[in-house]
C-alpha cells in the first residue's frame, strides 16, 4: 500500500514560525513534524510515499531526498496553487493505485494506531476526540458509519473530529473530478466524500493516539509527547559538576559546562554550548548550534537552531525561532497574575501557562520584558529595556 501525504500548505495559523518554513518542517524533539509522521507510517508497514508539496517545498525535498535515509521511497508532486485538500490529492492521481492511505502532513500519531487504521476497508475516515471541536471538522456517527460532517461549526454536534487520515481507493478520484469549489473557493476533500456519506459506506475509525499541531502553543504538548518517546543518548562533552536527571539527549559536539542542571525529558542538538550554570527543565528542545549561557533558565519550550540565550535569560512555555539573540537579562513571562487562560491575538490558548511565539531572526536588547501571549514577528528588532506585548508584525523595530 502507498501513502499520500499532504504537505503543500504554509500553515498560516503558525505564523510567524512559518514565514520561513512550511508547517510540516517545524520541529518536535528536534526533528520535523513530517519526519515523525513518515517514520510512524513506515513502522506501520508502508514503504512507498507520495508527498504533495508546495509552499517552500525545497526545504522538504532537501531534508528527505528520496527517503532512503528513513528506509522508505519518496516521490514528490507539486501543488502550485493552494486550492484545498481535494485539489492537493488530485495532483497525486496516477501515482497511486488500488487502496492507499492519505495523511495530513501535520498530524502526530503512533505507528500502532496507524496499523489498526490500515485494517479498515475503503472508504474510511480516522477520528479523534477534541476538547475544542469547534476548531475542526466535526463528525456525526451512527453504528460505525459517518452520517454527517460539520466544518468548524460554532455549535458542534459532537466532540468527534476529522483527524485528517483516510483509507481510500481509486473511486475518490472520480468524485474529485466533478467537484465544485466550496464557499471558501477551494476544492474540499470532505465534499468529495459526500456521496459515501449519503450511501452509508464511509466508515469512521477512532485513532487510539493522535495529536494536531494547529496553533503554535499546540507544539508544546506535541513536543513533550515526542520527547517522552525518545531514547536518551549522550554524544557531547559533559563537564564535571553537571546534574542530569530523566531522559536527556545531547547531540554530537555539544558542550555542557559545569554547574548546569538538566531535567528530562529534554533534547539538545549538536554543536550547542550550554552553561555554565544553566537550568534546562522538562519538555524542552534545543536545536543545533544554540548557546544557552550563564544563569539562563529554559522550561517546556522549543528553541530552534542557532539561537542564543546567553546571559540571565528566562524562557518558559514558549517557541523561539532560529537565529534569534536575547540580550542579557531579557525574559519571557508565562503566567498571568490572575491565573487566567493566556490569550494570543484575541484567541485563547486554553493554557494558564504560555509565554511567547518568537519568529526567526529576532534581536532583543538587554533587559527586555516579554509579556504572556506575545507574538514577535520574524526579523523584529527590540531596543534595550523595552516592554513588549500583543502581536508584533514581521520586521518591526521597537526603539
C-alpha positions, 0 to 999 in steps of 0.5 A: 500500500502507498501513502499520500501525504499532504504537505503543500500548505504554509500553515498560516495559523503558525505564523510567524514560525512559518514565514520561513518554513512550511508547517510540516518542517517545524520541529518536535524533539528536534526533528520535523513534524513530517519526519515523525509522521513518515517514520510512524507510517513506515513502522506501520508497514508502508514503504512507498510515499507520495508527498504533495508539496508546495509552499517552500517545498525545497526545504522538504525535498532537501531534508528527505531526498528520496527517503532512503535515509528513513528506509522508505521511497519518496516521490514528490508532486507539486501543488502550485496553487493552494486550492484545498485538500481535494485539489492537493490529492488530485495532483497525486492521481496516477501515482497511486493505485488500488487502496492507499492511505492519505495523511495530513502532513501535520498530524502526530500519531503512533505507528500502532494506531496507524496499523489498526487504521490500515485494517479498515476497508475503503472508504474510511475516515480516522477520528479523534476526540477534541476538547475544542471541536469547534476548531475542526471538522466535526463528525456525526456517527451512527453504528460505525458509519459517518452520517454527517460532517460539520466544518468548524461549526460554532455549535458542534454536534459532537466532540468527534473530529476529522483527524485528517487520515483516510483509507481510500481507493481509486473511486475518490478520484472520480468524485474529485473530478466533478467537484465544485469549489466550496464557499471558501473557493477551494476544492474540499476533500470532505465534499468529495466524500459526500456521496459515501456519506449519503450511501452509508459506506464511509466508515469512521475509525477512532485513532487510539493516539493522535495529536494536531499541531494547529496553533503554535502553543499546540507544539508544546504538548506535541513536543513533550509527547515526542520527547517522552518517546525518545531514547536518551543518548549522550554524544557531547562533552559533559563537564564535571559538576553537571546534574542530569536527571530523566531522559536527556539527549545531547547531540554530537559536539555539544558542550555542557559546562559545569554547574548546569542542571538538566531535567528530562525529558529534554533534547539538545542538538549538536554543536550547542554550548550550554552553561555554565550554570544553566537550568534546562527543565522538562519538555524542552528542545534545543536545536543545533548550534544554540548557546544557552549561557550563564544563569539562563533558565529554559522550561517546556519550550522549543528553541530552534537552531542557532539561537542564543540565550546567553546571559540571565535569560528566562524562557518558559512555555514558549517557541523561539525561532532560529537565529534569534539573540536575547540580550542579557537579562531579557525574559519571557513571562508565562503566567498571568497574575490572575491565573487566567487562560493566556490569550494570543491575538484575541484567541485563547490558548486554553493554557494558564501557562504560555509565554511567547511565539518568537519568529526567526531572526529576532534581536532583543536588547538587554533587559527586555520584558516579554509579556504572556501571549506575545507574538514577535514577528520574524526579523523584529528588532527590540531596543534595550529595556523595552516592554513588549506585548500583543502581536508584533508584525514581521520586521518591526523595530521597537526603539 
